[in-house]
Amino acid sequence: MKNETSNVNTTAENETVTLSKAPVQSPAENTQVYDSEAKKWGEVLNKQEKVSVKIKKKNDKDTAPYPVAINGYVYLIKKGEKVDVPKSVAAILEEADII
């Protein structure tokens, strides 16, 4: 990770100021950070109490799973069947009026 700075000219006083940018990460570093955070949240979520939910299908062709993501950890919930999910996932589905 590296820090970068850039010079910006202000139009009002024609002064040059130096602004510090946030640390820059390479795409590989971003992926590693993202994956490790998602993994941590997966572990936290999998320890939560489970709740049974059922997402209704719109029709017979509605076979795509319903995605719910919490801090990078994604659950793909099958529609038309009761499935057990962590309480936080069920809360998101309830707030979105999906269940």
Buried (B, 14 or more C-beta within 10 A) or exposed (E): EEEEEEEEEEEEEEEEEEEEEEEEEEEEEEEEEEEEEBEEBBEBBEEEEEBEBBBEBEEEEEEEEBEBEBEBBEBEBBBEEEBEBBEBBBBBBEEEEBB
